[in-house]
């Protein structure tokens, strides 16, 4: 998945609960650096996520799907709270990527132990 799309996805999830906390900012900033992106790309991702028409771009590749869901879950957990809007968005993404409820539970359990 394109690093810019990944960053946009993270920002959409970060804003799904209507706020952006310090730990969420830290997580997305760190992830931005890991993806090899800079301040300009981060600003563009924030601008994208603030648009009413923003949505998460889902990958076609199964490995990218697993990786995206991992990033989204980490983004959700960054502020220490799992908001209902975030959980709903995560579940919709997982379902659209072909994950069943047992697979989602397994993924969540595996990722939350890391």
Biopython code that builds the backbone (N, CA, C, O; Angstrom):
import numpy as np
from Bio.PDB.StructureBuilder import StructureBuilder

atoms = [
    (1, "UNK", "N", (0.843, -1.173, 0.000)),
    (1, "UNK", "CA", (0.000, 0.000, 0.000)),
    (1, "UNK", "C", (0.892, 1.242, 0.000)),
    (1, "UNK", "O", (1.917, 1.296, 0.680)),
    (2, "UNK", "N", (0.485, 2.202, -0.756)),
    (2, "UNK", "CA", (1.189, 3.478, -0.864)),
    (2, "UNK", "C", (1.315, 4.121, 0.526)),
    (2, "UNK", "O", (0.323, 4.209, 1.250)),
    (3, "UNK", "N", (2.523, 4.571, 0.909)),
    (3, "UNK", "CA", (2.711, 5.173, 2.239)),
    (3, "UNK", "C", (1.795, 6.372, 2.506)),
    (3, "UNK", "O", (1.332, 6.558, 3.631)),
    (4, "UNK", "N", (1.535, 7.179, 1.484)),
    (4, "UNK", "CA", (0.640, 8.326, 1.671)),
    (4, "UNK", "C", (-0.784, 7.867, 1.981)),
    (4, "UNK", "O", (-1.463, 8.453, 2.824)),
    (5, "UNK", "N", (-1.229, 6.812, 1.293)),
    (5, "UNK", "CA", (-2.562, 6.268, 1.566)),
    (5, "UNK", "C", (-2.616, 5.693, 2.975)),
    (5, "UNK", "O", (-3.613, 5.853, 3.679)),
    (6, "UNK", "N", (-1.543, 5.027, 3.385)),
    (6, "UNK", "CA", (-1.494, 4.469, 4.743)),
    (6, "UNK", "C", (-1.621, 5.589, 5.772)),
    (6, "UNK", "O", (-2.376, 5.463, 6.735)),
    (7, "UNK", "N", (-0.890, 6.677, 5.573)),
    (7, "UNK", "CA", (-0.941, 7.803, 6.498)),
    (7, "UNK", "C", (-2.334, 8.439, 6.509)),
    (7, "UNK", "O", (-2.849, 8.783, 7.573)),
    (8, "UNK", "N", (-2.941, 8.595, 5.339)),
    (8, "UNK", "CA", (-4.304, 9.140, 5.285)),
    (8, "UNK", "C", (-5.260, 8.244, 6.070)),
    (8, "UNK", "O", (-6.109, 8.736, 6.813)),
    (9, "UNK", "N", (-5.120, 6.921, 5.902)),
    (9, "UNK", "CA", (-5.969, 5.976, 6.626)),
    (9, "UNK", "C", (-5.817, 6.138, 8.137)),
    (9, "UNK", "O", (-6.805, 6.129, 8.872)),
    (10, "UNK", "N", (-4.585, 6.285, 8.588)),
    (10, "UNK", "CA", (-4.342, 6.458, 10.017)),
    (10, "UNK", "C", (-4.998, 7.736, 10.536)),
    (10, "UNK", "O", (-5.555, 7.749, 11.633)),
    (11, "UNK", "N", (-4.934, 8.798, 9.755)),
    (11, "UNK", "CA", (-5.534, 10.058, 10.183)),
    (11, "UNK", "C", (-7.056, 9.961, 10.203)),
    (11, "UNK", "O", (-7.695, 10.528, 11.090)),
    (12, "UNK", "N", (-7.641, 9.260, 9.253)),
    (12, "UNK", "CA", (-9.100, 9.068, 9.273)),
    (12, "UNK", "C", (-9.493, 8.332, 10.551)),
    (12, "UNK", "O", (-10.462, 8.706, 11.210)),
    (13, "UNK", "N", (-8.740, 7.282, 10.903)),
    (13, "UNK", "CA", (-9.037, 6.545, 12.137)),
    (13, "UNK", "C", (-8.793, 7.419, 13.354)),
    (13, "UNK", "O", (-9.577, 7.390, 14.303)),
    (14, "UNK", "N", (-7.720, 8.194, 13.342)),
    (14, "UNK", "CA", (-7.394, 9.045, 14.496)),
    (14, "UNK", "C", (-8.518, 10.035, 14.779)),
    (14, "UNK", "O", (-8.782, 10.358, 15.937)),
    (15, "UNK", "N", (-9.171, 10.511, 13.746)),
    (15, "UNK", "CA", (-10.227, 11.510, 13.917)),
    (15, "UNK", "C", (-11.623, 10.894, 14.005)),
    (15, "UNK", "O", (-12.610, 11.622, 14.104)),
    (16, "UNK", "N", (-11.717, 9.568, 13.969)),
    (16, "UNK", "CA", (-13.024, 8.900, 14.000)),
    (16, "UNK", "C", (-13.776, 9.162, 15.301)),
    (16, "UNK", "O", (-15.006, 9.107, 15.331)),
    (17, "UNK", "N", (-13.041, 9.447, 16.378)),
    (17, "UNK", "CA", (-13.705, 9.717, 17.653)),
    (17, "UNK", "C", (-13.932, 11.210, 17.877)),
    (17, "UNK", "O", (-14.404, 11.615, 18.939)),
    (18, "UNK", "N", (-13.602, 12.018, 16.890)),
    (18, "UNK", "CA", (-13.857, 13.448, 16.965)),
    (18, "UNK", "C", (-12.787, 14.269, 17.645)),
    (18, "UNK", "O", (-12.932, 15.484, 17.778)),
    (19, "UNK", "N", (-11.706, 13.623, 18.082)),
    (19, "UNK", "CA", (-10.626, 14.371, 18.721)),
    (19, "UNK", "C", (-9.282, 13.739, 18.373)),
    (19, "UNK", "O", (-9.214, 12.618, 17.868)),
    (20, "UNK", "N", (-8.232, 14.473, 18.653)),
    (20, "UNK", "CA", (-6.882, 13.998, 18.376)),
    (20, "UNK", "C", (-6.030, 14.291, 19.602)),
    (20, "UNK", "O", (-5.639, 15.433, 19.844)),
    (21, "UNK", "N", (-5.747, 13.244, 20.373)),
    (21, "UNK", "CA", (-4.986, 13.396, 21.602)),
    (21, "UNK", "C", (-3.488, 13.383, 21.367)),
    (21, "UNK", "O", (-3.012, 13.063, 20.278)),
    (22, "UNK", "N", (-2.765, 13.736, 22.405)),
    (22, "UNK", "CA", (-1.302, 13.827, 22.327)),
    (22, "UNK", "C", (-0.663, 12.491, 21.932)),
    (22, "UNK", "O", (0.246, 12.459, 21.103)),
    (23, "UNK", "N", (-1.135, 11.394, 22.524)),
    (23, "UNK", "CA", (-0.551, 10.082, 22.204)),
    (23, "UNK", "C", (-0.891, 9.647, 20.777)),
    (23, "UNK", "O", (-0.101, 8.960, 20.129)),
    (24, "UNK", "N", (-2.058, 10.045, 20.296)),
    (24, "UNK", "CA", (-2.405, 9.757, 18.912)),
    (24, "UNK", "C", (-1.506, 10.538, 17.955)),
    (24, "UNK", "O", (-1.049, 10.011, 16.941)),
    (25, "UNK", "N", (-1.265, 11.796, 18.294)),
    (25, "UNK", "CA", (-0.365, 12.627, 17.480)),
    (25, "UNK", "C", (1.029, 12.000, 17.461)),
    (25, "UNK", "O", (1.668, 11.933, 16.411)),
    (26, "UNK", "N", (1.496, 11.544, 18.621)),
    (26, "UNK", "CA", (2.819, 10.928, 18.706)),
    (26, "UNK", "C", (2.880, 9.657, 17.853)),
    (26, "UNK", "O", (3.855, 9.433, 17.136)),
    (27, "UNK", "N", (1.830, 8.823, 17.936)),
    (27, "UNK", "CA", (1.823, 7.593, 17.158)),
    (27, "UNK", "C", (1.858, 7.890, 15.654)),
    (27, "UNK", "O", (2.645, 7.293, 14.920)),
    (28, "UNK", "N", (1.017, 8.799, 15.208)),
    (28, "UNK", "CA", (0.944, 9.079, 13.774)),
    (28, "UNK", "C", (2.225, 9.772, 13.293)),
    (28, "UNK", "O", (2.651, 9.558, 12.158)),
    (29, "UNK", "N", (2.835, 10.591, 14.136)),
    (29, "UNK", "CA", (4.103, 11.237, 13.777)),
    (29, "UNK", "C", (5.216, 10.199, 13.643)),
    (29, "UNK", "O", (6.000, 10.231, 12.694)),
    (30, "UNK", "N", (5.273, 9.284, 14.602)),
    (30, "UNK", "CA", (6.267, 8.206, 14.530)),
    (30, "UNK", "C", (6.044, 7.340, 13.296)),
    (30, "UNK", "O", (6.993, 6.984, 12.598)),
    (31, "UNK", "N", (4.787, 7.006, 13.033)),
    (31, "UNK", "CA", (4.471, 6.147, 11.880)),
    (31, "UNK", "C", (4.812, 6.872, 10.581)),
    (31, "UNK", "O", (5.263, 6.244, 9.623)),
    (32, "UNK", "N", (4.607, 8.157, 10.541)),
    (32, "UNK", "CA", (4.942, 8.979, 9.380)),
    (32, "UNK", "C", (6.432, 8.862, 9.075)),
    (32, "UNK", "O", (6.819, 8.664, 7.923)),
    (33, "UNK", "N", (7.262, 8.984, 10.098)),
    (33, "UNK", "CA", (8.714, 8.851, 9.938)),
    (33, "UNK", "C", (9.085, 7.454, 9.457)),
    (33, "UNK", "O", (9.918, 7.295, 8.565)),
    (34, "UNK", "N", (8.450, 6.430, 10.062)),
    (34, "UNK", "CA", (8.720, 5.043, 9.659)),
    (34, "UNK", "C", (8.369, 4.795, 8.202)),
    (34, "UNK", "O", (9.014, 3.989, 7.531)),
    (35, "UNK", "N", (7.348, 5.486, 7.715)),
    (35, "UNK", "CA", (6.917, 5.332, 6.322)),
    (35, "UNK", "C", (7.778, 6.160, 5.364)),
    (35, "UNK", "O", (7.601, 6.090, 4.148)),
    (36, "UNK", "N", (8.716, 6.947, 5.919)),
    (36, "UNK", "CA", (9.592, 7.770, 5.086)),
    (36, "UNK", "C", (8.923, 9.042, 4.588)),
    (36, "UNK", "O", (9.330, 9.610, 3.575)),
    (37, "UNK", "N", (7.902, 9.484, 5.299)),
    (37, "UNK", "CA", (7.166, 10.680, 4.906)),
    (37, "UNK", "C", (7.526, 11.837, 5.817)),
    (37, "UNK", "O", (8.028, 11.647, 6.925)),
    (38, "UNK", "N", (7.260, 13.041, 5.330)),
    (38, "UNK", "CA", (7.624, 14.230, 6.084)),
    (38, "UNK", "C", (6.435, 15.061, 6.504)),
    (38, "UNK", "O", (5.285, 14.626, 6.431)),
    (39, "UNK", "N", (6.737, 16.260, 6.943)),
    (39, "UNK", "CA", (5.725, 17.173, 7.469)),
    (39, "UNK", "C", (4.666, 17.534, 6.428)),
    (39, "UNK", "O", (3.483, 17.641, 6.751)),
    (40, "UNK", "N", (5.093, 17.721, 5.186)),
    (40, "UNK", "CA", (4.144, 18.075, 4.125)),
    (40, "UNK", "C", (3.100, 16.972, 3.950)),
    (40, "UNK", "O", (1.904, 17.253, 3.868)),
    (41, "UNK", "N", (3.550, 15.728, 3.892)),
    (41, "UNK", "CA", (2.630, 14.600, 3.718)),
    (41, "UNK", "C", (1.700, 14.457, 4.927)),
    (41, "UNK", "O", (0.529, 14.103, 4.786)),
    (42, "UNK", "N", (2.239, 14.737, 6.107)),
    (42, "UNK", "CA", (1.416, 14.679, 7.312)),
    (42, "UNK", "C", (0.323, 15.739, 7.267)),
    (42, "UNK", "O", (-0.830, 15.460, 7.594)),
    (43, "UNK", "N", (0.680, 16.948, 6.864)),
    (43, "UNK", "CA", (-0.325, 18.014, 6.744)),
    (43, "UNK", "C", (-1.403, 17.654, 5.732)),
    (43, "UNK", "O", (-2.587, 17.900, 5.957)),
    (44, "UNK", "N", (-0.980, 17.068, 4.611)),
    (44, "UNK", "CA", (-1.941, 16.648, 3.582)),
    (44, "UNK", "C", (-2.869, 15.553, 4.105)),
    (44, "UNK", "O", (-4.062, 15.555, 3.804)),
    (45, "UNK", "N", (-2.330, 14.624, 4.883)),
    (45, "UNK", "CA", (-3.144, 13.553, 5.457)),
    (45, "UNK", "C", (-4.165, 14.123, 6.445)),
    (45, "UNK", "O", (-5.314, 13.681, 6.482)),
    (46, "UNK", "N", (-3.747, 15.092, 7.232)),
    (46, "UNK", "CA", (-4.665, 15.731, 8.183)),
    (46, "UNK", "C", (-5.766, 16.458, 7.423)),
    (46, "UNK", "O", (-6.945, 16.348, 7.761)),
    (47, "UNK", "N", (-5.374, 17.196, 6.399)),
    (47, "UNK", "CA", (-6.356, 17.923, 5.578)),
    (47, "UNK", "C", (-7.362, 16.940, 4.967)),
    (47, "UNK", "O", (-8.566, 17.196, 4.968)),
    (48, "UNK", "N", (-6.859, 15.814, 4.446)),
    (48, "UNK", "CA", (-7.729, 14.795, 3.854)),
    (48, "UNK", "C", (-8.708, 14.254, 4.889)),
    (48, "UNK", "O", (-9.904, 14.149, 4.617)),
    (49, "UNK", "N", (-8.204, 13.907, 6.088)),
    (49, "UNK", "CA", (-9.036, 13.293, 7.120)),
    (49, "UNK", "C", (-10.116, 14.243, 7.633)),
    (49, "UNK", "O", (-11.162, 13.794, 8.103)),
    (50, "UNK", "N", (-9.875, 15.536, 7.547)),
    (50, "UNK", "CA", (-10.854, 16.517, 8.011)),
    (50, "UNK", "C", (-11.981, 16.751, 7.011)),
    (50, "UNK", "O", (-12.997, 17.352, 7.360)),
    (51, "UNK", "N", (-11.819, 16.287, 5.774)),
    (51, "UNK", "CA", (-12.865, 16.441, 4.766)),
    (51, "UNK", "C", (-14.033, 15.517, 5.102)),
    (51, "UNK", "O", (-13.830, 14.394, 5.562)),
    (52, "UNK", "N", (-15.242, 15.990, 4.873)),
    (52, "UNK", "CA", (-16.417, 15.167, 5.159)),
    (52, "UNK", "C", (-16.458, 13.907, 4.311)),
    (52, "UNK", "O", (-17.018, 12.895, 4.731)),
    (53, "UNK", "N", (-15.878, 13.958, 3.137)),
    (53, "UNK", "CA", (-15.923, 12.815, 2.224)),
    (53, "UNK", "C", (-14.754, 11.843, 2.427)),
    (53, "UNK", "O", (-14.600, 10.893, 1.660)),
    (54, "UNK", "N", (-13.939, 12.075, 3.449)),
    (54, "UNK", "CA", (-12.775, 11.207, 3.657)),
    (54, "UNK", "C", (-13.225, 9.794, 4.032)),
    (54, "UNK", "O", (-14.247, 9.593, 4.687)),
    (55, "UNK", "N", (-12.429, 8.835, 3.594)),
    (55, "UNK", "CA", (-12.707, 7.443, 3.921)),
    (55, "UNK", "C", (-11.396, 6.671, 3.911)),
    (55, "UNK", "O", (-10.374, 7.155, 3.424)),
    (56, "UNK", "N", (-11.446, 5.473, 4.452)),
    (56, "UNK", "CA", (-10.263, 4.625, 4.473)),
    (56, "UNK", "C", (-10.151, 3.891, 3.150)),
    (56, "UNK", "O", (-11.117, 3.307, 2.659)),
    (57, "UNK", "N", (-8.960, 3.932, 2.585)),
    (57, "UNK", "CA", (-8.675, 3.236, 1.321)),
    (57, "UNK", "C", (-8.229, 1.821, 1.664)),
    (57, "UNK", "O", (-7.237, 1.627, 2.368)),
    (58, "UNK", "N", (-8.959, 0.843, 1.167)),
    (58, "UNK", "CA", (-8.651, -0.545, 1.479)),
    (58, "UNK", "C", (-7.761, -1.161, 0.406)),
    (58, "UNK", "O", (-7.988, -0.953, -0.786)),
    (59, "UNK", "N", (-6.752, -1.915, 0.822)),
    (59, "UNK", "CA", (-5.828, -2.542, -0.134)),
    (59, "UNK", "C", (-6.425, -3.819, -0.746)),
    (59, "UNK", "O", (-7.361, -4.404, -0.199)),
    (60, "UNK", "N", (-5.869, -4.237, -1.883)),
    (60, "UNK", "CA", (-6.286, -5.472, -2.542)),
    (60, "UNK", "C", (-5.464, -6.654, -2.033)),
    (60, "UNK", "O", (-5.949, -7.785, -2.001)),
    (61, "UNK", "N", (-4.246, -6.394, -1.642)),
    (61, "UNK", "CA", (-3.299, -7.426, -1.228)),
    (61, "UNK", "C", (-3.600, -7.891, 0.204)),
    (61, "UNK", "O", (-3.706, -7.058, 1.104)),
    (62, "UNK", "N", (-3.741, -9.211, 0.432)),
    (62, "UNK", "CA", (-4.040, -9.710, 1.781)),
    (62, "UNK", "C", (-2.993, -9.326, 2.832)),
    (62, "UNK", "O", (-3.351, -9.037, 3.974)),
    (63, "UNK", "N", (-1.719, -9.319, 2.469)),
    (63, "UNK", "CA", (-0.674, -8.925, 3.426)),
    (63, "UNK", "C", (-0.837, -7.459, 3.811)),
    (63, "UNK", "O", (-0.665, -7.095, 4.975)),
    (64, "UNK", "N", (-1.166, -6.627, 2.844)),
    (64, "UNK", "CA", (-1.405, -5.208, 3.128)),
    (64, "UNK", "C", (-2.646, -5.032, 3.989)),
    (64, "UNK", "O", (-2.698, -4.134, 4.830)),
    (65, "UNK", "N", (-3.649, -5.888, 3.783)),
    (65, "UNK", "CA", (-4.880, -5.809, 4.568)),
    (65, "UNK", "C", (-4.581, -6.083, 6.036)),
    (65, "UNK", "O", (-5.038, -5.347, 6.911)),
    (66, "UNK", "N", (-3.824, -7.125, 6.309)),
    (66, "UNK", "CA", (-3.461, -7.481, 7.674)),
    (66, "UNK", "C", (-2.649, -6.354, 8.314)),
    (66, "UNK", "O", (-2.886, -5.984, 9.464)),
    (67, "UNK", "N", (-1.702, -5.820, 7.568)),
    (67, "UNK", "CA", (-0.854, -4.739, 8.053)),
    (67, "UNK", "C", (-1.666, -3.467, 8.318)),
    (67, "UNK", "O", (-1.446, -2.781, 9.316)),
    (68, "UNK", "N", (-2.603, -3.159, 7.420)),
    (68, "UNK", "CA", (-3.445, -1.974, 7.611)),
    (68, "UNK", "C", (-4.291, -2.124, 8.868)),
    (68, "UNK", "O", (-4.377, -1.197, 9.673)),
    (69, "UNK", "N", (-4.913, -3.281, 9.040)),
    (69, "UNK", "CA", (-5.738, -3.484, 10.230)),
    (69, "UNK", "C", (-4.899, -3.375, 11.503)),
    (69, "UNK", "O", (-5.367, -2.857, 12.516)),
    (70, "UNK", "N", (-3.671, -3.860, 11.447)),
    (70, "UNK", "CA", (-2.771, -3.734, 12.598)),
    (70, "UNK", "C", (-2.507, -2.264, 12.910)),
    (70, "UNK", "O", (-2.565, -1.852, 14.068)),
    (71, "UNK", "N", (-2.218, -1.475, 11.876)),
    (71, "UNK", "CA", (-1.979, -0.047, 12.074)),
    (71, "UNK", "C", (-3.223, 0.653, 12.616)),
    (71, "UNK", "O", (-3.130, 1.482, 13.521)),
    (72, "UNK", "N", (-4.390, 0.315, 12.058)),
    (72, "UNK", "CA", (-5.626, 0.952, 12.509)),
    (72, "UNK", "C", (-5.907, 0.629, 13.969)),
    (72, "UNK", "O", (-6.337, 1.494, 14.732)),
    (73, "UNK", "N", (-5.664, -0.612, 14.351)),
    (73, "UNK", "CA", (-5.894, -1.011, 15.739)),
    (73, "UNK", "C", (-4.933, -0.281, 16.678)),
    (73, "UNK", "O", (-5.328, 0.171, 17.752)),
    (74, "UNK", "N", (-3.687, -0.173, 16.271)),
    (74, "UNK", "CA", (-2.710, 0.555, 17.093)),
    (74, "UNK", "C", (-3.103, 2.027, 17.216)),
    (74, "UNK", "O", (-2.939, 2.638, 18.272)),
    (75, "UNK", "N", (-3.621, 2.585, 16.125)),
    (75, "UNK", "CA", (-4.069, 3.978, 16.152)),
    (75, "UNK", "C", (-5.235, 4.123, 17.114)),
    (75, "UNK", "O", (-5.293, 5.082, 17.883)),
    (76, "UNK", "N", (-6.166, 3.172, 17.076)),
    (76, "UNK", "CA", (-7.317, 3.202, 17.972)),
    (76, "UNK", "C", (-6.889, 3.165, 19.433)),
    (76, "UNK", "O", (-7.447, 3.870, 20.274)),
    (77, "UNK", "N", (-5.897, 2.340, 19.720)),
    (77, "UNK", "CA", (-5.458, 2.121, 21.099)),
    (77, "UNK", "C", (-4.470, 3.176, 21.590)),
    (77, "UNK", "O", (-4.147, 3.211, 22.777)),
    (78, "UNK", "N", (-3.992, 4.027, 20.703)),
    (78, "UNK", "CA", (-2.938, 4.987, 21.066)),
    (78, "UNK", "C", (-3.334, 5.896, 22.216)),
    (78, "UNK", "O", (-2.493, 6.251, 23.042)),
    (79, "UNK", "N", (-4.605, 6.278, 22.281)),
    (79, "UNK", "CA", (-5.022, 7.186, 23.350)),
    (79, "UNK", "C", (-5.520, 6.449, 24.592)),
    (79, "UNK", "O", (-5.970, 7.074, 25.551)),
    (80, "UNK", "N", (-5.436, 5.124, 24.569)),
    (80, "UNK", "CA", (-5.838, 4.331, 25.732)),
    (80, "UNK", "C", (-7.329, 4.085, 25.840)),
    (80, "UNK", "O", (-7.793, 3.469, 26.800)),
    (81, "UNK", "N", (-8.089, 4.567, 24.851)),
    (81, "UNK", "CA", (-9.544, 4.372, 24.854)),
    (81, "UNK", "C", (-9.988, 3.868, 23.487)),
    (81, "UNK", "O", (-9.506, 4.336, 22.455)),
    (82, "UNK", "N", (-10.901, 2.921, 23.488)),
    (82, "UNK", "CA", (-11.464, 2.434, 22.234)),
    (82, "UNK", "C", (-12.876, 2.998, 22.099)),
    (82, "UNK", "O", (-13.822, 2.494, 22.706)),
    (83, "UNK", "N", (-12.999, 4.032, 21.310)),
    (83, "UNK", "CA", (-14.260, 4.715, 21.079)),
    (83, "UNK", "C", (-15.175, 3.859, 20.197)),
    (83, "UNK", "O", (-14.693, 3.107, 19.351)),
    (84, "UNK", "N", (-16.480, 3.971, 20.390)),
    (84, "UNK", "CA", (-17.444, 3.193, 19.598)),
    (84, "UNK", "C", (-17.322, 3.502, 18.107)),
    (84, "UNK", "O", (-17.429, 2.596, 17.280)),
    (85, "UNK", "N", (-17.102, 4.762, 17.757)),
    (85, "UNK", "CA", (-16.941, 5.133, 16.351)),
    (85, "UNK", "C", (-15.712, 4.483, 15.737)),
    (85, "UNK", "O", (-15.740, 4.037, 14.589)),
    (86, "UNK", "N", (-14.633, 4.432, 16.509)),
    (86, "UNK", "CA", (-13.409, 3.780, 16.038)),
    (86, "UNK", "C", (-13.632, 2.285, 15.855)),
    (86, "UNK", "O", (-13.224, 1.704, 14.850)),
    (87, "UNK", "N", (-14.288, 1.667, 16.844)),
    (87, "UNK", "CA", (-14.542, 0.223, 16.748)),
    (87, "UNK", "C", (-15.425, -0.105, 15.548)),
    (87, "UNK", "O", (-15.195, -1.090, 14.848)),
    (88, "UNK", "N", (-16.426, 0.720, 15.320)),
    (88, "UNK", "CA", (-17.330, 0.509, 14.182)),
    (88, "UNK", "C", (-16.568, 0.643, 12.861)),
    (88, "UNK", "O", (-16.741, -0.176, 11.958)),
    (89, "UNK", "N", (-15.727, 1.673, 12.750)),
    (89, "UNK", "CA", (-14.937, 1.878, 11.535)),
    (89, "UNK", "C", (-13.985, 0.704, 11.311)),
    (89, "UNK", "O", (-13.841, 0.225, 10.186)),
    (90, "UNK", "N", (-13.340, 0.246, 12.374)),
    (90, "UNK", "CA", (-12.437, -0.895, 12.277)),
    (90, "UNK", "C", (-13.186, -2.138, 11.814)),
    (90, "UNK", "O", (-12.710, -2.856, 10.935)),
    (91, "UNK", "N", (-14.347, -2.398, 12.393)),
    (91, "UNK", "CA", (-15.132, -3.579, 12.034)),
    (91, "UNK", "C", (-15.588, -3.529, 10.580)),
    (91, "UNK", "O", (-15.575, -4.545, 9.886)),
    (92, "UNK", "N", (-15.986, -2.356, 10.126)),
    (92, "UNK", "CA", (-16.405, -2.204, 8.725)),
    (92, "UNK", "C", (-15.236, -2.484, 7.798)),
    (92, "UNK", "O", (-15.390, -3.203, 6.810)),
    (93, "UNK", "N", (-14.063, -1.923, 8.102)),
    (93, "UNK", "CA", (-12.874, -2.156, 7.274)),
    (93, "UNK", "C", (-12.522, -3.640, 7.252)),
    (93, "UNK", "O", (-12.259, -4.203, 6.189)),
    (94, "UNK", "N", (-12.516, -4.266, 8.415)),
    (94, "UNK", "CA", (-12.169, -5.683, 8.504)),
    (94, "UNK", "C", (-13.156, -6.538, 7.712)),
    (94, "UNK", "O", (-12.753, -7.461, 7.004)),
    (95, "UNK", "N", (-14.434, -6.232, 7.830)),
    (95, "UNK", "CA", (-15.453, -6.999, 7.105)),
    (95, "UNK", "C", (-15.303, -6.818, 5.599)),
    (95, "UNK", "O", (-15.406, -7.785, 4.844)),
    (96, "UNK", "N", (-15.063, -5.587, 5.159)),
    (96, "UNK", "CA", (-14.886, -5.332, 3.729)),
    (96, "UNK", "C", (-13.633, -6.013, 3.187)),
    (96, "UNK", "O", (-13.555, -6.318, 1.996)),
    (97, "UNK", "N", (-12.658, -6.250, 4.055)),
    (97, "UNK", "CA", (-11.432, -6.937, 3.647)),
    (97, "UNK", "C", (-11.587, -8.457, 3.712)),
    (97, "UNK", "O", (-10.645, -9.198, 3.430)),
    (98, "UNK", "N", (-12.784, -8.912, 4.087)),
    (98, "UNK", "CA", (-13.060, -10.337, 4.087)),
    (98, "UNK", "C", (-12.781, -11.056, 5.396)),
    (98, "UNK", "O", (-12.773, -12.287, 5.428)),
    (99, "UNK", "N", (-12.554, -10.328, 6.464)),
    (99, "UNK", "CA", (-12.304, -10.938, 7.762)),
    (99, "UNK", "C", (-13.636, -11.232, 8.435)),
    (99, "UNK", "O", (-14.494, -10.354, 8.522)),
    (100, "UNK", "N", (-13.815, -12.451, 8.907)),
    (100, "UNK", "CA", (-15.000, -12.819, 9.672)),
    (100, "UNK", "C", (-14.822, -12.415, 11.121)),
    (100, "UNK", "O", (-13.740, -11.985, 11.521)),
    (101, "UNK", "N", (-15.877, -12.551, 11.911)),
    (101, "UNK", "CA", (-15.809, -12.103, 13.308)),
    (101, "UNK", "C", (-14.750, -12.866, 14.099)),
    (101, "UNK", "O", (-14.072, -12.276, 14.940)),
    (102, "UNK", "N", (-14.596, -14.169, 13.844)),
    (102, "UNK", "CA", (-13.561, -14.931, 14.559)),
    (102, "UNK", "C", (-12.164, -14.468, 14.152)),
    (102, "UNK", "O", (-11.267, -14.372, 14.989)),
    (103, "UNK", "N", (-11.985, -14.182, 12.856)),
    (103, "UNK", "CA", (-10.682, -13.690, 12.380)),
    (103, "UNK", "C", (-10.377, -12.318, 12.971)),
    (103, "UNK", "O", (-9.233, -12.024, 13.318)),
    (104, "UNK", "N", (-11.403, -11.483, 13.082)),
    (104, "UNK", "CA", (-11.212, -10.150, 13.667)),
    (104, "UNK", "C", (-10.817, -10.287, 15.130)),
    (104, "UNK", "O", (-9.879, -9.633, 15.586)),
    (105, "UNK", "N", (-11.532, -11.138, 15.872)),
    (105, "UNK", "CA", (-11.204, -11.364, 17.282)),
    (105, "UNK", "C", (-9.776, -11.880, 17.436)),
    (105, "UNK", "O", (-9.035, -11.430, 18.310)),
    (106, "UNK", "N", (-9.400, -12.823, 16.585)),
    (106, "UNK", "CA", (-8.051, -13.390, 16.631)),
    (106, "UNK", "C", (-7.005, -12.317, 16.340)),
    (106, "UNK", "O", (-5.984, -12.236, 17.021)),
    (107, "UNK", "N", (-7.265, -11.500, 15.330)),
    (107, "UNK", "CA", (-6.361, -10.420, 14.959)),
    (107, "UNK", "C", (-6.223, -9.419, 16.107)),
    (107, "UNK", "O", (-5.112, -9.022, 16.458)),
    (108, "UNK", "N", (-7.331, -9.021, 16.677)),
    (108, "UNK", "CA", (-7.307, -8.074, 17.794)),
    (108, "UNK", "C", (-6.522, -8.655, 18.961)),
    (108, "UNK", "O", (-5.668, -7.979, 19.534)),
    (109, "UNK", "N", (-6.809, -9.909, 19.317)),
    (109, "UNK", "CA", (-6.092, -10.548, 20.426)),
    (109, "UNK", "C", (-4.599, -10.628, 20.160)),
    (109, "UNK", "O", (-3.792, -10.356, 21.050)),
    (110, "UNK", "N", (-4.227, -10.999, 18.942)),
    (110, "UNK", "CA", (-2.808, -11.132, 18.586)),
    (110, "UNK", "C", (-2.107, -9.774, 18.640)),
    (110, "UNK", "O", (-1.002, -9.663, 19.171)),
    (111, "UNK", "N", (-2.749, -8.750, 18.095)),
    (111, "UNK", "CA", (-2.126, -7.432, 18.018)),
    (111, "UNK", "C", (-2.065, -6.735, 19.377)),
    (111, "UNK", "O", (-1.127, -5.986, 19.648)),
    (112, "UNK", "N", (-3.045, -6.974, 20.218)),
    (112, "UNK", "CA", (-3.059, -6.311, 21.508)),
    (112, "UNK", "C", (-2.042, -6.918, 22.469)),
    (112, "UNK", "O", (-1.732, -6.315, 23.496)),
    (113, "UNK", "N", (-1.520, -8.100, 22.153)),
    (113, "UNK", "CA", (-0.496, -8.727, 23.000)),
    (113, "UNK", "C", (0.901, -8.255, 22.653)),
    (113, "UNK", "O", (1.842, -8.501, 23.408)),
    (114, "UNK", "N", (1.053, -7.577, 21.515)),
    (114, "UNK", "CA", (2.391, -7.123, 21.081)),
    (114, "UNK", "C", (2.842, -5.963, 21.911)),
    (114, "UNK", "O", (3.937, -5.442, 21.700)),
]
sb = StructureBuilder()
sb.init_structure("model")
sb.init_model(0)
sb.init_chain("A")
sb.init_seg("    ")
for serial, (resi, resn, name, xyz) in enumerate(atoms, 1):
    if name == "N":
        sb.init_residue(resn, " ", resi, " ")
    sb.init_atom(name, np.array(xyz, "f"), 0.0, 1.0, " ", f" {name:<3s}", serial, name[0])
structure = sb.get_structure()
